[in-house]
């Protein structure tokens, strides 16, 4: 049986055709049509039949490929096609691809700066919000940012207190007109990687102070949040439902714990839902999805979770059962007698772990210092 041919995806650098290896050149020359960006196609030799991608690309991608069904198609991509590139998109849409990468802009940037792979963080904002950079900001940390708008990145760094950081723009890496300039002042072109040596305030990935969140009082406070996350036990790549999310603090810290983590915040109050969106952007996880609506109804069409946190609305009929029906790890908090009874019943029928969390904070009391108790929280975890 003849093996189904795979779609060649050829990585091409800023040096164009001259920088392609022999195997990559062969894939281009044997194709009936080569698809790519105009700047990439312009570097190919005469006689190669080309077609530029439409803009915007993603909505039209499948139609363009269908137009050439039965023909030998080759796709060009920038550098490494699987580094925020078209290769990843094609793979995720079910296409069988053969990737022929060039040296990525990230690798070239590290080479120019003398930075090892192990000591840096790479953040891509290609097709994403620049707020994603916030998550990795930490004093002395080295960061490469791909696909950022210079003005937007500079504004973000100043807003987050990182205006004293060293920022370098590396433009057209690998090309004859390559430039390395001060990223704060130079106006770079579109093919630019930004290198950042961070100088600013430290903000932990988890254990954020309550003051980091905009809220109206409906907030899972830091000590209680730490307990919730410990029982939720996030694993890279997992999805959390944060039900009755309030300010979104649990879903946000879950997402900050690892770049592959995902969270959906479900909140019935529109004003709070908007506040969650702002908090997620400010704290570097703008991809956090916010669903405005009452649970359990709002849960019906959501993707299947790996873990569920119920921070509010526990006494709504059917809510706990709907969350347990997913088979996910469930952690639920309650502060009323009615909510506590529901959790006690769950513990009696299902086991798990039932705890009460009481936190006192030292505060001035006249000329002395005394303990001020917070509201006791009852917590039940299904596993």
C-alpha positions in Angstrom: 0.0 0.0 0.0 1.3 3.4 -0.9 2.1 5.6 2.1 0.0 8.8 2.1 2.3 11.7 1.4 2.8 14.3 4.0 2.5 18.0 3.5 6.1 19.5 3.6 6.4 22.6 5.8 9.7 24.3 5.1 11.2 26.7 7.5 12.9 29.6 5.9 15.0 32.3 7.6 15.5 35.9 6.9 18.3 34.9 4.5 15.7 33.3 2.2 16.5 30.7 -0.4 20.2 31.0 0.1 19.9 29.6 3.6 17.8 26.5 2.8 19.4 23.1 3.1 19.3 20.8 0.0 16.4 18.7 1.3 14.3 21.8 1.9 15.1 23.2 -1.6 14.1 19.8 -3.1 10.7 20.0 -1.4 10.2 23.5 -2.8 11.2 22.7 -6.3 9.2 19.5 -6.5 6.0 21.2 -5.4 3.2 22.2 -7.9 2.5 25.3 -5.7 4.3 26.8 -2.8 2.3 28.7 -0.2 3.8 31.4 2.1 4.1 35.0 3.0 5.0 37.4 0.2 8.4 38.2 1.7 9.3 34.5 1.9 8.0 33.8 -1.7 10.0 36.7 -3.1 13.3 34.9 -2.2 12.5 31.8 -4.3 14.1 31.2 -7.7 12.2 32.0 -10.9 9.9 29.3 -12.2 8.6 28.2 -8.8 4.8 28.6 -8.8 3.7 30.4 -5.7 0.6 31.7 -3.9 0.6 34.2 -1.1 -1.5 33.5 2.0 -4.6 35.6 2.3 -5.0 38.0 5.2 -6.3 37.1 7.7 -4.9 33.6 7.2 -6.5 31.3 9.8 -10.1 31.6 8.6 -9.1 30.9 5.0 -6.4 28.3 5.7 -8.5 25.2 5.1 -10.1 26.6 1.9 -6.8 27.5 0.4 -5.5 23.9 1.0 -8.7 22.4 -0.4 -8.3 24.5 -3.5 -5.1 22.6 -4.2 -6.3 19.1 -3.3 -4.6 16.4 -5.3 -1.6 18.6 -6.1 1.9 18.7 -4.5 1.8 21.6 -2.1 4.7 23.0 -0.1 4.2 25.4 2.8 6.8 28.0 3.8 7.1 29.0 7.5 9.4 31.4 9.4 12.4 29.6 11.0 11.1 26.7 13.0 7.5 26.0 11.8 6.6 24.5 15.2 7.7 27.6 17.1 4.5 29.7 17.1 4.3 28.9 13.4 2.0 27.6 10.7 3.3 24.1 11.3 1.6 23.9 14.7 -1.7 25.2 13.2 -1.6 22.6 10.4 -0.8 19.8 12.8 -3.6 20.8 15.2 -6.1 20.9 12.2 -5.3 17.2 11.5 -2.9 17.6 8.5 0.0 15.1 8.2 3.0 17.3 7.9 6.7 16.8 7.3 8.6 19.6 9.0 11.9 20.8 7.5 13.0 23.5 10.0 15.5 26.3 9.6 17.3 27.8 12.5 14.7 29.6 14.6 14.9 33.3 15.5 15.0 32.3 19.1 18.2 30.2 18.5 19.8 33.0 16.5 18.9 35.5 19.2 20.5 33.4 21.9 23.6 32.9 19.7 24.0 36.7 19.3 23.6 37.3 23.0 25.5 34.3 24.3 22.5 33.1 26.3 22.1 29.4 26.9 18.7 27.7 26.4 18.5 26.6 30.1 18.8 30.2 31.5 16.0 31.9 29.5 12.3 32.0 29.2 10.7 32.3 25.7 7.3 34.0 25.4 5.5 34.2 22.2 2.8 36.9 21.6 2.2 36.0 18.0 -1.6 36.3 17.7 -1.8 36.7 21.5 -2.0 39.6 24.0 1.3 41.1 25.1 0.1 40.7 28.7 1.4 37.2 28.5 4.9 38.6 29.2 3.8 39.6 32.7 3.8 36.0 34.0 7.6 35.6 33.4 8.7 39.0 34.8 11.1 38.5 37.7 14.3 40.3 38.8 17.4 39.3 36.8 15.4 36.9 34.6 16.4 36.7 30.9 13.4 36.6 28.5 13.1 36.4 24.7 9.8 37.8 23.4 8.6 36.8 20.0 6.1 38.7 17.8 5.7 41.7 20.1 4.8 45.2 19.0 7.6 47.5 20.3 5.4 50.2 21.7 3.1 47.7 23.4 5.9 45.8 25.0 7.6 49.0 26.3 4.3 50.2 27.8 3.7 46.9 29.5 7.1 46.9 31.1 6.7 50.4 32.4 3.3 49.7 33.7 4.4 46.6 35.5 7.4 48.4 37.1 10.0 47.0 34.8 11.0 50.2 33.0 14.6 49.9 34.2 15.1 46.5 32.5 17.6 46.1 29.7 15.7 45.7 26.4 17.4 44.8 23.2 15.8 44.5 19.7 17.3 41.9 17.4 16.0 42.6 13.9 16.2 40.5 10.7 18.3 37.9 12.3 20.4 35.9 9.8 19.9 38.4 7.0 22.4 40.9 5.5 20.6 43.8 7.1 20.5 42.2 10.6 20.5 44.9 13.4 20.9 44.7 17.1 19.8 47.9 18.9 18.5 49.4 22.1 15.0 48.1 22.4 13.8 51.2 24.3 14.6 53.7 21.5 15.0 51.8 18.2 12.0 51.5 16.0 12.3 48.0 14.6 10.7 46.2 11.7 8.2 43.3 11.9 10.9 40.5 12.0 12.2 41.4 15.5 13.0 39.4 18.6 13.1 41.3 21.9 15.6 40.3 24.6 14.9 41.4 28.1 17.0 41.3 31.2 14.4 42.0 33.9 14.8 44.7 36.6 11.7 45.2 38.7 9.5 44.0 41.6 9.3 40.3 42.3 5.8 38.7 42.0 5.5 35.0 42.8 3.7 32.7 40.4 1.5 31.5 43.2 0.8 32.8 46.7 0.0 36.2 45.3 -0.9 38.9 47.9 -4.6 39.7 48.0 -3.7 43.3 46.9 -2.6 41.9 43.5 -6.3 41.4 42.6 -9.0 43.9 41.9 -12.0 42.7 43.9 -15.2 43.8 45.7 -14.6 41.6 48.7 -15.5 38.3 46.9 -12.0 36.9 46.9 -10.5 33.6 48.0 -7.8 35.0 50.3 -4.2 34.0 50.0 -4.0 31.5 52.9 -7.3 29.8 51.9 -6.3 29.9 48.2 -3.0 28.2 49.0 -5.0 25.3 50.6 -7.3 25.1 47.6 -4.5 24.9 45.1 -2.6 22.3 47.2 -5.7 20.1 47.1 -6.4 20.9 43.4 -2.8 19.8 42.7 -2.3 21.4 39.3 -0.4 19.3 36.7 1.0 21.0 33.5 -1.5 21.1 30.7 -4.6 20.5 32.8 -7.9 22.5 32.6 -9.6 23.9 35.7 -13.2 25.1 36.2 -13.2 27.9 38.7 -16.9 28.0 39.6 -18.3 31.1 41.4 -15.0 32.6 40.6 -15.4 36.0 42.3 -12.2 37.8 41.5 -10.8 34.8 39.6 -7.9 34.3 42.0 -7.8 30.5 42.0 -8.1 30.2 38.3 -5.4 32.9 37.8 -2.9 31.2 40.1 -3.7 27.8 38.6 -2.8 29.3 35.1 0.3 31.1 36.4 1.6 27.8 37.8 2.6 26.5 34.4 2.3 28.0 30.8 0.4 25.0 29.6 -2.3 25.2 32.3 -5.7 26.4 31.3 -8.6 27.7 33.3 -12.2 28.7 32.8 -13.8 31.1 35.3 -17.5 30.8 35.7 -19.2 33.9 37.3 -22.8 34.9 37.2 -22.3 38.6 38.0 -21.3 40.5 34.9 -19.3 43.2 36.8 -17.2 40.5 38.5 -16.8 38.7 35.3 -15.3 41.8 33.7 -13.1 42.2 36.8 -11.8 38.7 36.4 -10.8 39.5 32.8 -8.9 42.5 33.9 -7.1 40.6 36.7 -6.1 37.8 34.3 -4.5 40.3 31.9 -2.8 42.2 34.7 -1.3 39.0 36.1 -0.1 37.6 32.9 -2.7 35.0 31.9 -5.0 36.8 29.4 -6.0 33.5 27.9 -8.0 32.6 31.0 -11.6 32.2 29.7 -14.4 33.9 31.5 -18.0 32.6 31.2 -20.7 34.8 32.5 -23.7 32.9 33.7 -25.2 30.9 36.6 -23.8 27.4 37.4 -24.7 24.6 36.9 -26.4 25.7 33.7 -23.3 27.5 32.4 -21.3 24.4 32.8 -23.2 22.3 30.2 -21.2 23.2 27.1 -17.8 23.7 28.6 -14.8 21.4 27.7 -14.2 18.6 30.2 -12.1 19.7 33.2 -9.3 17.9 35.0 -10.1 19.8 38.2 -13.0 21.9 39.6 -12.9 24.5 42.3 -16.2 25.7 43.7 -15.6 28.9 45.5 -19.2 30.2 45.5 -22.7 29.1 44.9 -22.3 25.7 46.6 -25.9 25.7 47.9 -27.3 26.1 44.4 -29.3 22.8 43.8 -27.4 20.4 41.6 -24.2 22.3 41.4 -21.9 20.0 43.4 -23.5 16.9 41.7 -22.8 18.5 38.2 -19.2 19.1 39.1 -18.7 15.6 40.5 -20.3 14.0 37.4 -17.3 15.2 35.4 -15.1 12.8 37.2 -12.6 15.5 37.8 -10.9 16.4 41.1 -13.2 18.6 43.0 -12.4 21.1 45.8 -15.3 23.0 47.3 -15.4 25.7 49.9 -18.2 27.0 52.0 -18.6 29.5 54.9 -22.3 29.0 55.8 -23.9 26.3 57.9 -25.9 25.2 54.8 -22.8 24.9 52.7 -21.0 23.1 55.5 -23.8 20.5 55.7 -23.6 19.8 51.9 -19.8 19.2 52.3 -20.3 17.0 55.3 -22.8 14.9 53.4 -20.4 14.7 50.5 -17.7 13.5 52.9 -20.0 10.9 54.5 -21.1 9.5 51.1 -17.9 9.8 49.0 -15.0 10.1 51.4 -12.2 12.5 50.4 -10.9 15.0 52.8 -12.9 17.4 54.9 -11.1 20.3 56.7 -11.9 23.6 58.4 -9.5 26.5 57.7 -9.3 29.2 60.4 -6.9 32.0 59.9 -6.1 34.8 62.4 -4.1 37.9 61.5 -2.1 40.0 64.0 -3.4 43.6 64.0 -3.1 46.6 66.3 -5.4 46.5 69.3 -5.2 49.9 71.1 -1.6 50.1 72.1 -1.1 46.4 71.8 -1.3 43.7 69.2 -4.2 41.2 69.0 -5.5 38.5 66.8 -8.3 39.3 64.3 -10.0 36.1 63.0 -11.1 35.7 59.4 -14.3 33.8 58.6 -13.8 30.1 59.0 -13.9 28.1 55.7 -15.0 24.5 55.4 -13.2 22.7 52.6 -13.9 19.3 51.0 -11.8 17.7 48.4 -13.0 14.6 46.5 -9.6 12.9 46.5 
